[in-house]
Amino acid sequence: MSNQDLILYELRGRIAIITINRPEKAHSFNGDMLKSLHAKLIKADEDEKVRCILIKSTGQKFFSAGYDLKEIQGDPKNVAIIQKWGRKVNETMILMKKPIITQIQGIAVGFGVMLILASDLKVFADRPIDDLYLRLPELAISAFPQTGATLLPLMAFGFNYAKNVLYTADKIGLKELKNINFPTRIFPFDKLDAETVAFAKEISKYQPKFSIFLKSMLTIMEKSRIKSYFDLEDECGKVAYDNSIKGLKDIDDFIKELHQKFT
């Protein structure tokens, strides 16, 4: 399958549908897929006909398993590409002007979770935790949480629950998500596609300027914080992987500098 076929784009009336299509790799993202997703997000945001954007994936088991770790393992160049374009995708999703709906039919891990957190409205299939859960395993797999992995849970879940999610790497099922009012809609698994498109059509009926200004106002209220905290993740990531900085004194000094710079 060519890279062009891994991220599909379709216009359905006023809805731009972006489909992740790499089921043999659990919809995990490589650098080219991130670039393609970013380009399609921009395309939809700039299209006069599009009122809302729907992101989904093919198949039943995975929404997305995150970054393709096998592709980037031991390759600093590919790691840098993933870090750059993973951040660009998530930052763009938050800051772009049109509402984004994610349709979640299965398991989401790492960057897959971040895509959901960065979207505006989340539509879930009604499935048990064995078939559908969110998981952020970065600390558990010795991967530093970047590209929005700390900012997005903080914005979506709040301070305390974000810590729980990041430190434990627990699977979060639909029951737990409902307890924190996270899903926008929950539909039966066998009706998910049809019901999600019907929901997107309702959103697309809104007066376009009203819809755009609503998201833009909320974004502007948080914009400086969003950009600043993406930068904070990047700065911490560089030091986290710097083997020359090991002692607690060096770490303390660095944290003091961060407090001065970001507060």
C-alpha positions in Angstrom: 0.0 0.0 0.0 1.4 3.4 -1.0 1.7 6.2 1.5 -1.0 8.1 -0.5 -3.4 5.3 0.5 -2.6 5.4 4.2 -4.5 8.6 4.9 -7.7 8.9 2.8 -9.7 12.1 2.2 -13.3 12.3 1.1 -15.9 15.1 0.9 -19.4 14.1 1.9 -21.5 17.2 1.6 -20.2 19.7 4.1 -18.1 17.1 5.9 -14.4 16.3 5.2 -13.8 12.7 6.2 -10.1 11.8 6.9 -9.6 8.1 7.3 -6.5 6.4 8.7 -5.9 3.3 6.6 -3.1 1.2 7.8 -4.8 -1.8 9.5 -2.0 -4.2 9.0 0.1 -2.0 11.3 -2.7 -1.2 13.7 -3.0 2.3 12.1 0.4 3.3 13.6 1.9 6.5 12.2 5.2 7.0 10.4 6.6 10.4 9.3 5.0 10.4 5.9 1.6 9.6 7.4 1.9 12.5 9.8 2.8 14.9 7.0 -0.2 13.6 4.9 -2.6 13.9 7.8 -1.4 17.5 8.5 -1.8 18.4 4.8 -5.3 17.1 4.7 -6.3 18.9 7.9 -5.1 22.2 6.3 -6.9 21.3 3.1 -10.2 20.8 5.0 -9.8 23.9 7.1 -9.2 26.1 4.0 -12.0 24.6 1.9 -15.0 27.0 1.8 -17.4 24.0 1.4 -16.3 22.2 4.5 -18.1 22.9 7.8 -16.6 20.2 10.0 -14.0 17.4 9.8 -14.4 13.8 10.8 -11.3 11.6 11.6 -11.7 7.9 11.8 -9.9 4.7 10.9 -10.7 1.5 9.1 -11.3 -1.9 10.6 -12.7 -2.9 14.0 -9.7 -3.5 16.4 -7.7 -0.3 16.5 -8.4 3.4 16.2 -4.6 3.9 16.2 -1.7 2.3 18.0 0.2 5.6 17.9 3.6 6.1 16.4 5.3 3.3 14.5 8.0 2.5 17.0 9.7 -0.1 14.9 10.3 2.5 12.2 11.9 5.0 14.5 13.7 2.7 16.8 17.5 3.5 16.8 17.1 6.2 14.1 17.5 9.7 15.4 16.5 11.2 12.1 13.2 9.5 12.1 12.6 10.3 15.8 13.1 14.0 15.0 10.6 13.8 12.1 8.0 12.1 14.3 8.5 14.7 17.0 8.2 17.6 14.6 5.2 16.4 12.7 3.4 14.8 15.7 3.5 18.2 17.4 2.4 19.9 14.1 -0.6 17.7 13.7 -1.8 18.0 17.3 -1.1 21.8 17.5 -2.9 22.3 14.2 -5.9 20.3 15.3 -6.3 22.5 18.4 -5.7 25.8 16.7 -7.4 25.4 13.4 -10.8 27.1 13.0 -13.2 24.3 12.0 -14.6 21.7 14.5 -13.0 18.2 14.4 -14.9 15.0 15.3 -13.1 11.8 16.0 -14.9 8.5 15.6 -13.4 5.9 18.0 -14.3 2.2 17.2 -11.4 0.5 19.0 -8.2 0.7 20.9 -6.2 3.9 21.0 -2.6 4.1 22.3 -0.1 6.9 22.5 -0.4 9.3 19.6 -3.7 7.7 18.8 -5.0 8.9 22.1 -3.5 12.4 21.4 -5.5 12.6 18.2 -8.7 12.0 20.2 -7.7 14.5 22.9 -6.8 17.2 20.3 -10.2 16.9 18.6 -13.2 18.9 19.6 -15.9 16.3 19.7 -15.5 12.6 20.5 -17.8 9.8 19.2 -17.4 6.4 20.7 -18.6 2.9 19.9 -20.4 1.2 22.8 -17.9 -1.6 23.4 -16.3 -3.3 26.5 -12.9 -2.3 27.7 -11.3 -5.4 26.1 -12.4 -4.0 22.7 -12.0 -0.3 23.3 -9.8 1.7 25.6 -7.4 4.6 25.7 -3.8 4.2 27.0 -0.8 6.5 27.3 2.1 4.2 27.9 5.0 6.6 27.3 6.7 6.3 30.8 6.1 2.5 30.9 7.9 2.0 27.6 10.7 4.6 28.4 9.5 7.1 25.8 9.5 10.7 26.9 6.0 12.2 26.6 6.1 14.8 23.9 4.1 16.1 20.9 1.3 17.0 23.3 1.4 13.9 25.6 1.3 15.9 28.8 -0.5 19.1 27.5 -3.5 17.3 25.9 -4.4 15.0 28.9 -4.1 18.1 31.2 -6.5 20.1 28.9 -8.9 17.1 28.5 -8.9 15.5 31.9 -7.7 18.0 34.4 -4.6 18.1 36.6 -5.2 15.1 38.8 -6.6 12.6 36.3 -3.9 13.5 33.8 -1.3 12.4 36.3 -3.2 9.2 36.9 -3.3 8.4 33.2 0.4 9.3 32.5 2.0 7.6 35.6 -0.1 4.4 35.6 -0.4 3.8 31.9 -3.7 2.1 32.7 -6.3 1.2 30.1 -9.2 3.7 30.3 -12.5 2.1 29.1 -15.7 3.7 28.2 -17.1 3.3 31.7 -14.3 5.5 33.1 -14.6 7.9 30.3 -18.3 8.3 30.9 -17.7 9.0 34.5 -15.7 12.1 33.6 -18.1 13.2 30.8 -15.5 12.7 28.1 -17.5 11.2 25.2 -19.6 13.6 23.2 -21.8 10.7 21.9 -21.8 6.9 22.3 -23.5 4.8 19.6 -24.0 1.1 19.1 -21.0 -0.5 17.4 -23.0 -1.7 14.4 -24.4 1.7 13.8 -21.3 3.8 14.5 -20.5 4.9 11.0 -24.0 5.9 10.1 -24.8 7.6 13.4 -21.5 9.5 13.5 -22.0 10.9 9.9 -25.6 11.9 10.9 -24.1 13.7 14.0 -21.5 15.4 11.8 -24.2 16.6 9.4 -26.0 18.2 12.4 -22.9 20.0 13.4 -22.3 21.1 9.8 -25.7 22.8 9.7 -24.6 25.5 12.1 -24.1 29.0 10.8 -20.5 28.8 9.6 -19.2 32.0 11.1 -20.8 31.2 14.4 -19.2 27.8 14.5 -15.8 29.1 13.4 -15.9 32.0 15.9 -16.9 29.7 18.7 -13.8 27.4 18.3 -11.6 30.4 17.5 -12.6 32.3 20.7 -11.9 29.3 22.9 -8.6 28.8 21.1 -7.5 32.4 21.5 -8.2 32.3 25.2 -5.8 29.4 25.5 -3.4 30.0 22.6 -0.4 31.4 24.4 -0.6 28.6 27.0 -0.9 25.9 24.3 2.1 27.0 22.2 4.2 27.6 25.4 3.5 24.2 26.8 4.3 22.4 23.5 7.6 24.2 23.7 8.0 23.1 27.3 7.6 19.5 26.3 10.2 19.9 23.6 12.7 21.5 26.0 12.3 18.8 28.6 12.5 16.1 26.0 16.0 17.4 24.9 17.3 17.3 28.4 15.6 13.9 29.2 17.6 12.3 26.4 20.8 14.1 27.2 23.0 11.6 29.0 25.4 14.3 30.2 22.8 15.6 32.6 22.3 12.9 35.3 22.7 14.4 38.8 19.8 15.8 40.8 21.5 19.2 41.1 21.7 19.6 37.3 18.0 18.6 37.0 17.0 21.0 39.8 18.8 23.8 38.1 17.1 23.1 34.8 13.7 22.9 36.5 14.3 26.3 38.1 15.1 27.7 34.7 11.8 26.3 33.3 9.8 27.9 36.1 11.3 31.3 35.3 10.7 30.8 31.5 7.2 29.3 31.5 5.5 30.9 34.5 
